[in-house]
Amino acid sequence: PEGLPRAQMAPIIADVGIGGDYLEATKSFKGFDPAQYGAVNPPSLEGFLFPATYQLDPGSDVNVLIPEQLEAFKQNFAKVDLAYAKKKNLTPYDVLIIASMVDREVAVAKERPLVAAVIYNRLKQGMPLAIDATTRYEFNNYEDQITQSQLESPSAYNTRTHMGLPPTPIGNPGLDAIQAAAHPAKVNYLFYVVKPGTCEHNFAANEAQFEQFNA
């Protein structure tokens, strides 16, 4: 599935009978250099492990799957026009980080460019991104309510207290999220909040509108 981090992909891969330690094997992989995309010594290949359907022979292990994921990433990422992001002084790795947040935040396809726009606009204005998904990634907490201590974490993944992007992608985004991260909507939104009882969001350009949606 699109958007999952390595920690959530690993048990899925093990459950279908693929052998080996996926988390360990995806810390790096011979022949793939994240620096080509602007990643400086990342702790893992998070973000580069392209989500798709892969057909493997019975008995295959993670060392068969991983190069296929990396090759699929290279082929799909090559389709993305990064000119707009480059104008905003964003590296390809930055686009991948934004895409990973978009995939974790969005359940409705049409909202991907809108959430990407909120991230771009907040970066431009020097506002914290305040995306809970980055804190969930830090603590591998995808089911439980985020605790107060987690919200107050000094980690660079805490986008409530740290300015700018988190240090790495927080998942492995699909092509649609990457395209949205490279081509955000041309809107002035700075906030979004879930519509009650739905998977969709309301978007707001200022705090007053945002508070109305929260009322």
Residue, then its C-alpha position, 0 to 999 in steps of 0.5 A: p500500500e502507498g505511504l507505509p513506513r518500513a516498520q509497517m511494510a516489514p510485517i506485511i512482507a513477512d506474512v506473505g512468506i518473504g524471508g529475511d530482515y526487511l528493516e535491517a536490509t533497507k538501511s542501505f542497499k548496494g548500488f543505490d545511492p540516496a545522495q543522488y536525490g539530495a539525501v545526506n547520509p540518511p539512516s535508511l532507505e525510507g521513502f525510496l521503497f516504492p509501493a506497488t505489486y511485485q511478483l516474486d518466486p516462492g522462497s524469495d527473500v528481501n534481497v530480491l524484493i528491495p532492488e525491485q522496489l528501488e528500480a520501480f522508484k527510480q523509474n517512477f520518480a524520473k517521470v516527475d517534473l521537479a522544476y517548480a520545487k527547484k524554484k522553491n529551493l527544494t531538493p528531490y529528497d525534500v519533495l519525497i519528504i513532502a510526498s510522504m507526509v501527503d500520503r499519510e495525511v490524505a485519504v481522498a485523492k483530490e486533496r493531495p495537491l491541497v495538502a502539499a500546498v499547505i506544506y509549501n505555504r507554511l514553509k514559505q511563511g516560516m510556520p511549523l508544519a504541525i503535522d501529527a503524522t511525523t510524530r506518529y512516525e517517530f514513535n511508531n504510533y499508528e493506532d493509539q492517541i498521541t500522548q502529551s509527552q510525544l507532542e512535546s518531544p524535542s525530536a526533529y520529527n516533531t513538526r509542532t516544535h521544529m521548523g521546516l521539514p522532518p529529517t527523512p520521509i515518514g513513509n514510502p509515497g506513491l507516484d500520485a503523492i510525489q506528483a502532488a508534492a512536486h506540483p502543489a495546488k495554487v491556493n493560499y491555504l495554511f490550515y486543514v482539519v478533518k470534516p466530522g464523520t468523513c475522511e475529507h478535510n476543510f481547508a482554511a487560509n487563515e486562523a479565523q476560518f480554521e477556528q470556525f471549522n473547529a467550532 
